[in-house]
Amino acid sequence: MAMQTQAAFRVFGGSRSVATVFIETSRRASIATDSTAQSPSLHHSTTPFSPGADDGRGGQALVEFMIGLVAVLVLFAGLLQVASLSRIHTDTMVEARRLAAEQAMLDVDTLTSPDYIHDWQQGDDQKSYTRDDNFTTANPSDFDTRIVDRAGGDTDGWDLIDSAPGSRFPDLHGSSAPGSLFGLVEGTDSGTIDLLPAVQHLIYAAPSIQVRCNVWMTRTKGLY
């Protein structure tokens, strides 16, 4: 600092104003240099660095992403399976109706001893309206008294129906098994659909599902 001051006096010819400015400038530069060398933390962030913090957040985000991805895939597989089941159900129903319509126009034997169903009981799977359900048989006379008799309204109504020429309703009214007089014919079709692996493991533990449709129609031969 002394050498810089003396040199300044010789160069500027002892001018106090110029020398004073030079000395003050040199002092400020020296103070700033010393402060920077002694306190480097003033120019850097004092936030502590933790290497494991970002890794933890990244791992959690990855786990959440995988869980969401699995849920989306399962939902997508379920939608595909429901769509395929609906398609094969529609196909089998249409085919069963077509077969029943063909049988109705032919000279074939009709159903003569239908089952009269009173109620359904759950099967081994404890689920209603599945293939292993069993039904309890109803009395055929209940069909006559609760359905056929009420169709005429009262006794006078049935007298009027019985007197109609060519009517087959009197046979229905007087039969002990009126269901055998309807002339029902059956059309049956079935199909099998393979289940997706995701559906097998998470929803239904079976390799495939069989869909079967039964359609009953009244025999129309001789009516047209």
Backbone bond lengths (Angstrom), bond angles and torsions (degrees), N, CA, C in turn:
res aa  C-N    CA-C-N  psi(-1)  N-CA   C-N-CA  omega(-1)  CA-C   N-CA-C  phi
1 M - - - 1.466 - - 1.517 110.28 -
2 A 1.326 117.84 -36.79 1.480 121.38 179.96 1.504 110.90 -67.70
3 M 1.314 118.88 -40.01 1.462 122.44 -179.62 1.511 109.64 -65.16
4 Q 1.335 118.66 -41.72 1.449 121.54 178.42 1.524 111.28 -62.93
5 T 1.334 117.73 -36.94 1.463 121.16 -179.85 1.523 111.65 -68.44
6 Q 1.334 116.74 -44.48 1.465 120.09 179.75 1.516 110.61 -64.25
7 A 1.292 118.38 -43.34 1.463 121.09 179.32 1.508 110.76 -61.56
8 A 1.283 117.44 -36.87 1.452 120.71 179.76 1.530 110.47 -65.63
9 F 1.348 117.51 -39.40 1.463 119.30 179.22 1.509 111.06 -66.03
10 R 1.335 119.69 -37.10 1.457 121.13 -179.00 1.516 110.42 -71.10
11 V 1.286 118.41 -40.82 1.468 121.02 -177.10 1.502 111.24 -67.54
12 F 1.298 116.84 -45.86 1.465 120.20 -174.46 1.525 112.54 -94.54
13 G 1.301 117.16 10.87 1.464 120.54 173.83 1.498 113.14 67.54
14 G 1.267 120.12 35.97 1.468 123.55 175.29 1.493 113.76 74.74
15 S 1.342 119.05 18.11 1.462 120.88 179.12 1.508 109.86 -71.09
16 R 1.320 117.88 119.61 1.461 121.03 -176.51 1.517 112.27 -69.78
17 S 1.312 117.35 -33.42 1.473 118.55 -176.85 1.514 111.65 -68.66
18 V 1.320 116.39 -44.24 1.464 119.01 179.64 1.513 110.98 -70.55
19 A 1.350 117.23 -39.13 1.461 120.81 179.61 1.515 111.09 -65.20
20 T 1.311 115.96 -38.82 1.470 119.38 -179.96 1.512 110.91 -62.74
21 V 1.342 117.18 -42.96 1.471 120.96 178.31 1.517 110.61 -62.64
22 F 1.293 117.23 -41.48 1.465 121.49 -178.54 1.512 110.88 -65.90
23 I 1.343 116.22 -42.98 1.471 120.01 -179.58 1.521 110.49 -64.50
24 E 1.342 117.21 -45.48 1.474 120.19 -179.50 1.524 111.12 -63.26
25 T 1.336 115.81 -40.27 1.465 118.80 178.36 1.515 111.13 -64.43
26 S 1.343 116.82 -41.72 1.463 120.43 179.87 1.515 110.90 -64.91
27 R 1.332 116.95 -39.48 1.466 120.20 178.50 1.536 111.55 -63.26
28 R 1.336 116.63 -44.22 1.478 119.66 -179.52 1.527 111.19 -63.45
29 A 1.339 115.68 -40.95 1.466 118.36 178.33 1.500 111.70 -65.16
30 S 1.350 116.28 -38.85 1.466 120.06 179.40 1.514 110.98 -67.44
31 I 1.323 117.14 -41.63 1.483 120.36 179.03 1.517 111.16 -64.42
32 A 1.322 115.77 -41.80 1.475 118.97 179.47 1.512 110.67 -64.67
33 T 1.328 117.71 -39.38 1.470 120.98 179.24 1.509 111.35 -66.05
34 D 1.330 117.06 -43.72 1.464 120.52 178.71 1.520 111.54 -64.92
35 S 1.329 117.18 -39.83 1.481 120.24 -179.49 1.516 110.87 -65.31
36 T 1.345 115.76 -38.74 1.464 119.07 179.48 1.513 111.35 -67.29
37 A 1.316 116.87 -37.80 1.467 120.50 -179.59 1.507 111.81 -71.25
38 Q 1.329 118.62 -34.55 1.453 121.29 -176.82 1.522 112.83 -85.47
39 S 1.320 119.14 -31.65 1.480 122.18 -174.56 1.520 110.50 -126.58
40 P 1.316 119.17 71.41 1.469 120.52 179.07 1.516 112.62 -67.62
41 S 1.336 118.99 -20.25 1.457 120.64 -178.04 1.519 113.27 -68.53
42 L 1.364 117.48 -14.94 1.452 119.37 179.37 1.515 112.15 -68.81
43 H 1.319 118.01 -21.60 1.453 121.75 -176.98 1.525 112.47 -107.32
44 H 1.326 119.10 11.09 1.467 123.16 -178.60 1.526 109.36 -132.72
45 S 1.328 115.15 157.61 1.466 120.75 178.75 1.506 110.08 -71.30
46 T 1.314 116.03 139.88 1.465 121.65 179.28 1.519 112.72 -97.71
47 T 1.359 116.73 10.28 1.460 120.09 -179.99 1.520 109.91 -71.53
48 P 1.336 118.97 126.38 1.478 119.83 -179.70 1.515 110.92 -67.10
49 F 1.307 117.53 145.84 1.469 123.88 -178.30 1.520 109.15 -101.73
50 S 1.307 115.59 128.64 1.463 121.12 179.39 1.515 109.00 -122.25
51 P 1.315 119.64 106.29 1.465 121.09 -176.00 1.517 113.49 -62.82
52 G 1.348 119.86 -30.58 1.452 121.14 -175.12 1.510 115.46 -83.08
53 A 1.339 118.18 -11.90 1.469 120.53 -175.97 1.520 111.32 -66.47
54 D 1.331 118.31 -48.69 1.463 121.06 -179.42 1.517 111.34 -65.71
55 D 1.335 117.01 -36.65 1.463 119.51 179.13 1.518 111.63 -63.09
56 G 1.332 118.82 -36.94 1.459 121.34 179.19 1.507 112.37 -66.78
57 R 1.329 115.98 -44.30 1.465 119.08 178.63 1.524 111.26 -65.46
58 G 1.315 117.17 -38.28 1.460 120.04 178.51 1.521 112.08 -65.96
59 G 1.335 117.10 -38.77 1.465 119.90 178.54 1.513 112.43 -66.89
60 Q 1.339 116.63 -38.84 1.460 119.87 177.18 1.517 111.44 -64.86
61 A 1.316 116.53 -41.91 1.462 119.63 178.34 1.515 111.65 -63.16
62 L 1.335 117.34 -36.87 1.462 120.92 178.87 1.524 111.53 -66.38
63 V 1.332 116.71 -40.75 1.470 120.52 178.20 1.524 110.77 -64.60
64 E 1.336 116.97 -43.80 1.461 120.31 178.86 1.530 110.96 -63.50
65 F 1.321 116.14 -38.43 1.469 119.49 178.06 1.523 111.55 -63.98
66 M 1.329 117.80 -41.97 1.463 120.95 -179.84 1.524 111.28 -66.38
67 I 1.341 117.24 -39.93 1.469 119.99 178.56 1.527 110.31 -63.95
68 G 1.323 116.64 -44.52 1.465 119.56 177.94 1.510 112.30 -64.18
69 L 1.334 117.13 -37.25 1.457 120.43 179.53 1.522 111.30 -65.79
70 V 1.337 116.96 -41.56 1.476 120.51 178.27 1.529 110.34 -63.78
71 A 1.335 116.87 -41.99 1.473 119.95 179.26 1.520 111.24 -62.51
72 V 1.322 117.22 -41.49 1.463 120.51 179.73 1.533 110.68 -66.36
73 L 1.330 117.07 -40.89 1.464 120.09 179.31 1.526 111.51 -65.11
74 V 1.331 117.31 -40.51 1.468 120.30 178.31 1.529 110.35 -64.77
75 L 1.323 116.91 -42.49 1.465 120.38 178.11 1.527 110.98 -62.73
76 F 1.313 116.53 -42.47 1.472 120.37 179.49 1.523 110.86 -64.98
77 A 1.342 117.64 -41.85 1.459 120.74 177.68 1.524 111.74 -64.12
78 G 1.342 116.85 -39.04 1.463 119.63 177.48 1.515 112.55 -64.07
79 L 1.336 116.74 -39.79 1.463 119.96 178.08 1.527 111.20 -64.63
80 L 1.322 116.80 -41.99 1.470 119.91 177.61 1.525 111.31 -62.61
81 Q 1.348 116.52 -40.61 1.454 119.66 -178.61 1.521 111.88 -68.11
82 V 1.320 116.87 -41.05 1.466 119.88 178.07 1.521 110.77 -64.11
83 A 1.321 117.04 -39.49 1.461 120.13 178.59 1.525 111.15 -64.20
84 S 1.324 117.51 -41.48 1.468 119.80 179.16 1.523 111.70 -69.10
85 L 1.337 117.66 -36.48 1.463 120.31 176.47 1.530 111.18 -65.32
86 S 1.316 117.01 -41.42 1.462 120.10 177.83 1.523 111.06 -63.22
87 R 1.313 116.22 -38.96 1.467 119.48 -179.68 1.520 111.49 -65.11
88 I 1.338 117.38 -47.37 1.463 119.03 -177.92 1.522 110.94 -70.38
89 H 1.342 118.49 -30.95 1.465 120.23 175.48 1.524 110.59 -64.83
90 T 1.316 116.58 -42.92 1.463 120.00 178.04 1.521 111.50 -64.00
91 D 1.329 116.91 -41.92 1.468 120.49 -179.60 1.527 111.34 -63.70
92 T 1.328 116.82 -44.66 1.464 119.09 -179.89 1.528 111.54 -68.26
93 M 1.316 118.11 -35.18 1.460 120.81 178.39 1.534 110.90 -66.26
94 V 1.320 116.41 -43.66 1.465 119.77 178.86 1.521 110.61 -63.49
95 E 1.315 117.32 -42.18 1.463 120.27 -179.71 1.523 111.35 -67.40
96 A 1.326 117.96 -39.59 1.462 120.89 177.95 1.530 110.95 -64.91
97 R 1.303 117.70 -39.45 1.471 120.56 177.08 1.526 110.76 -65.40
98 R 1.319 116.71 -38.60 1.467 119.40 179.13 1.531 111.05 -64.70
99 L 1.331 116.61 -42.71 1.466 120.21 178.95 1.528 110.99 -66.18
100 A 1.342 117.46 -39.66 1.460 119.97 178.63 1.525 111.29 -65.23
101 A 1.343 117.02 -38.84 1.462 120.03 178.16 1.527 111.59 -64.81
102 E 1.328 116.68 -37.78 1.462 119.62 177.16 1.527 110.91 -66.04
103 Q 1.335 116.29 -41.96 1.460 119.41 178.40 1.524 111.97 -64.61
104 A 1.334 116.13 -34.35 1.463 119.70 -178.22 1.521 112.27 -66.26
105 M 1.330 117.65 -25.37 1.468 121.31 -178.78 1.517 112.74 -93.31
106 L 1.322 118.44 -1.49 1.457 122.66 -178.43 1.523 110.36 -104.98
107 D 1.307 114.82 164.00 1.463 121.18 177.80 1.524 108.41 -88.32
108 V 1.298 116.45 78.38 1.463 122.28 -177.26 1.518 108.80 -119.27
109 D 1.315 114.76 164.23 1.456 120.15 178.27 1.529 109.69 -71.66
110 T 1.283 114.97 137.81 1.461 120.35 178.89 1.522 110.34 -98.18
111 L 1.300 115.15 169.50 1.456 120.84 179.58 1.522 109.40 -69.74
112 T 1.327 115.00 120.91 1.474 119.89 -176.93 1.523 113.32 -106.29
113 S 1.315 116.56 -17.41 1.472 118.72 -178.88 1.528 109.57 -136.61
114 P 1.325 117.14 73.48 1.476 119.37 -179.36 1.518 111.05 -71.16
115 D 1.307 114.09 158.29 1.461 120.23 176.16 1.524 109.41 -85.20
116 Y 1.310 115.25 132.64 1.465 121.29 175.83 1.522 107.45 -98.65
117 I 1.302 115.10 113.55 1.468 121.02 -172.56 1.527 109.24 -97.87
118 H 1.322 114.38 128.29 1.465 120.33 176.94 1.523 111.68 -95.56
119 D 1.334 117.05 -45.68 1.455 120.74 -179.16 1.526 108.56 -161.00
120 W 1.354 115.03 167.66 1.459 121.41 179.46 1.516 109.91 -112.55
121 Q 1.329 115.85 144.19 1.455 122.34 176.63 1.520 109.43 -120.01
122 Q 1.336 116.38 140.57 1.459 121.30 -179.40 1.525 111.11 -66.23
123 G 1.328 114.93 145.48 1.458 121.08 179.44 1.515 112.16 -88.88
124 D 1.341 115.32 -154.38 1.463 120.71 -176.23 1.526 112.62 -66.90
125 D 1.326 117.52 -27.80 1.463 119.01 -178.92 1.522 113.10 -80.58
126 Q 1.343 117.58 -3.22 1.468 122.68 178.15 1.524 112.16 57.34
127 K 1.329 116.62 35.77 1.461 122.57 176.96 1.514 109.05 -126.95
128 S 1.319 115.70 138.91 1.460 120.46 -178.14 1.517 110.85 -79.40
129 Y 1.343 114.62 148.39 1.460 122.92 174.25 1.528 112.31 60.96
130 T 1.328 116.13 42.75 1.456 122.20 172.04 1.523 108.99 -116.74
131 R 1.338 115.11 175.16 1.458 119.50 -169.18 1.529 112.98 -66.12
132 D 1.311 118.53 -29.03 1.461 120.41 -176.14 1.526 113.12 -88.86
133 D 1.342 118.01 8.07 1.462 120.30 176.81 1.529 110.76 -69.21
134 N 1.306 115.35 151.69 1.465 122.15 178.42 1.531 109.13 -120.47
135 F 1.318 115.37 148.25 1.470 119.14 179.79 1.522 109.78 -112.41
136 T 1.323 113.51 152.64 1.464 120.33 175.00 1.533 107.97 -96.54
137 T 1.302 115.88 135.89 1.462 121.75 -174.79 1.524 110.85 -77.68
138 A 1.318 114.76 137.02 1.465 121.22 177.57 1.527 110.02 -97.31
139 N 1.307 115.21 165.81 1.462 121.22 178.96 1.532 109.69 -83.92
140 P 1.345 118.96 126.23 1.473 119.91 179.00 1.513 114.10 -57.29
141 S 1.324 117.35 -29.82 1.463 119.41 -179.97 1.531 111.29 -66.82
142 D 1.342 117.09 -26.89 1.464 119.30 176.64 1.525 110.76 -65.56
143 F 1.326 116.79 -35.10 1.453 119.90 176.57 1.526 110.82 -63.23
144 D 1.316 115.86 -38.03 1.467 120.20 -179.48 1.526 111.44 -69.91
145 T 1.317 116.72 -44.53 1.464 119.53 -174.95 1.538 112.75 -79.85
146 R 1.325 118.01 -32.59 1.461 120.38 -174.88 1.524 113.46 -92.35
147 I 1.324 117.36 -20.85 1.463 119.17 -177.11 1.527 111.25 -119.49
148 V 1.332 116.07 -55.60 1.467 119.05 -174.42 1.521 111.03 -67.44
149 D 1.322 118.11 -48.46 1.463 120.55 -178.39 1.535 111.96 -60.31
150 R 1.315 117.56 -37.52 1.464 121.12 -178.12 1.530 111.74 -73.12
151 A 1.326 117.52 -16.93 1.467 119.52 179.46 1.524 111.62 -67.30
152 G 1.332 116.79 -27.43 1.459 119.78 179.57 1.507 113.95 -86.12
153 G 1.282 117.97 -8.74 1.471 121.01 179.60 1.508 111.68 85.66
154 D 1.337 117.76 -66.46 1.462 122.28 179.74 1.529 107.92 -152.07
155 T 1.315 115.99 -171.38 1.468 120.19 -178.27 1.517 111.15 -63.30
156 D 1.319 118.52 -41.94 1.462 121.07 179.72 1.531 111.13 -63.06
157 G 1.310 115.69 -34.45 1.459 119.02 178.67 1.518 111.79 -65.57
158 W 1.330 116.62 -41.33 1.459 119.05 179.20 1.527 110.76 -72.42
159 D 1.313 117.62 -30.75 1.468 118.79 175.66 1.525 110.51 -62.91
160 L 1.306 116.22 -38.56 1.455 119.56 178.08 1.530 111.26 -68.42
161 I 1.335 116.72 -39.03 1.471 120.29 179.07 1.528 110.63 -68.01
162 D 1.318 117.09 -40.17 1.465 120.60 -178.96 1.529 111.99 -66.26
163 S 1.311 116.64 -28.85 1.466 119.60 -177.88 1.535 112.71 -83.41
164 A 1.323 118.11 -6.46 1.462 120.24 179.98 1.517 109.38 -72.08
165 P 1.346 118.43 129.55 1.462 120.76 -178.12 1.537 111.23 -71.18
166 G 1.332 116.61 138.12 1.468 122.94 177.63 1.507 115.16 73.01
167 S 1.314 117.19 10.36 1.465 119.66 -179.07 1.523 110.73 -84.07
168 R 1.280 116.02 139.01 1.466 120.80 177.23 1.526 111.85 -98.77
169 F 1.319 116.67 1.63 1.458 118.84 178.72 1.525 112.98 -65.83
170 P 1.349 119.10 -33.75 1.466 117.22 176.27 1.522 112.52 -60.15
171 D 1.367 116.60 -36.19 1.473 118.46 176.96 1.528 110.76 -64.59
172 L 1.315 115.95 -37.72 1.461 119.76 178.63 1.524 110.79 -66.54
173 H 1.333 115.02 -39.41 1.456 119.41 -177.72 1.518 112.15 -70.71
174 G 1.315 118.00 -33.03 1.457 120.29 -175.57 1.506 114.49 -95.55
175 S 1.316 119.51 -0.79 1.460 122.34 -176.75 1.529 110.81 -84.81
176 S 1.313 115.41 143.15 1.467 120.63 176.05 1.528 111.57 -78.77
177 A 1.329 116.82 -18.58 1.468 122.34 177.37 1.525 108.25 -131.07
178 P 1.329 118.18 74.49 1.464 120.64 -173.18 1.528 113.20 -64.13
179 G 1.337 117.94 -23.44 1.456 119.71 -179.82 1.509 113.09 -63.58
180 S 1.338 117.76 -23.91 1.463 120.82 -179.19 1.523 112.10 -77.15
181 L 1.326 118.80 -9.57 1.464 121.84 -177.53 1.524 113.66 -94.66
182 F 1.317 117.09 -3.13 1.461 119.31 -178.07 1.524 112.63 -77.14
183 G 1.311 117.98 -18.61 1.459 120.03 -179.65 1.517 112.91 66.57
184 L 1.312 117.13 51.49 1.464 121.29 -176.69 1.524 111.30 -84.91
185 V 1.327 115.27 139.11 1.462 122.39 173.23 1.523 107.93 -122.49
186 E 1.326 114.89 155.19 1.463 120.13 -171.49 1.519 111.32 -118.11
187 G 1.326 114.29 140.90 1.458 122.06 170.32 1.513 109.48 -122.15
188 T 1.344 116.98 129.94 1.464 121.87 -174.81 1.518 110.04 -129.64
189 D 1.316 115.38 138.99 1.459 121.10 174.30 1.525 108.37 -149.81
190 S 1.326 116.08 152.44 1.463 121.20 -178.82 1.519 109.71 -144.54
191 G 1.315 115.35 160.85 1.453 122.32 178.54 1.511 110.05 -154.79
192 T 1.320 115.47 157.27 1.465 121.68 -178.70 1.518 109.15 -122.50
193 I 1.314 116.06 137.90 1.453 121.95 178.61 1.523 109.11 -126.71
194 D 1.328 116.56 133.76 1.463 121.84 178.17 1.524 109.90 -79.69
195 L 1.321 115.10 140.68 1.464 120.67 179.65 1.517 110.28 -90.07
196 L 1.311 115.54 145.59 1.459 121.36 176.24 1.529 110.19 -68.33
197 P 1.326 118.27 149.45 1.480 119.97 -179.54 1.525 113.22 -56.02
198 A 1.330 117.78 -39.44 1.469 119.48 179.69 1.521 111.33 -63.74
199 V 1.330 117.12 -38.08 1.462 120.88 178.39 1.527 110.71 -69.35
200 Q 1.332 117.18 -37.61 1.463 120.68 179.10 1.522 111.51 -63.19
201 H 1.323 118.27 -41.07 1.460 121.32 -174.79 1.522 113.12 -81.95
202 L 1.322 117.50 -27.06 1.460 119.12 -172.24 1.518 114.44 -112.36
203 I 1.346 118.53 -22.89 1.462 120.00 -172.84 1.521 112.05 -121.05
204 Y 1.331 116.93 -55.55 1.472 120.36 -172.69 1.525 108.02 -137.37
205 A 1.325 116.99 111.50 1.463 122.51 -174.42 1.532 110.86 -81.63
206 A 1.317 115.40 72.69 1.462 121.38 177.17 1.527 108.20 -152.83
207 P 1.328 117.66 146.77 1.473 118.92 -178.73 1.518 113.77 -71.42
208 S 1.332 117.24 -26.04 1.459 119.89 -176.93 1.522 110.08 -155.85
209 I 1.325 115.30 168.96 1.467 122.82 177.49 1.519 108.11 -129.42
210 Q 1.318 115.51 132.75 1.463 121.21 177.20 1.528 109.42 -99.81
211 V 1.311 115.18 129.41 1.464 122.19 179.19 1.521 108.19 -110.56
212 R 1.321 116.11 128.83 1.470 121.49 -178.79 1.521 109.50 -131.44
213 C 1.314 115.14 135.70 1.467 120.87 -179.74 1.529 109.51 -126.11
214 N 1.323 115.25 133.73 1.460 122.78 175.18 1.527 108.72 -119.02
215 V 1.318 116.15 127.77 1.457 122.00 -179.88 1.522 108.84 -123.12
216 W 1.333 115.49 130.49 1.466 121.39 177.80 1.519 108.85 -111.15
217 M 1.324 115.51 134.22 1.457 121.22 177.70 1.523 109.16 -135.32
218 T 1.320 114.89 154.29 1.458 120.37 178.41 1.532 110.11 -78.98
219 R 1.315 116.67 134.49 1.469 120.08 -179.92 1.534 109.18 -67.24
220 T 1.329 114.20 126.46 1.468 121.40 -175.37 1.514 113.11 -110.29
221 K 1.338 119.62 8.49 1.456 121.35 -179.53 1.517 109.65 -63.25
222 G 1.328 116.84 130.37 1.445 123.18 179.72 1.510 114.02 90.11
223 L 1.359 117.57 -7.58 1.462 119.85 179.09 1.513 112.08 -90.16
224 Y 1.366 117.87 -21.83 1.457 121.27 -177.57 1.537 109.19 -121.71
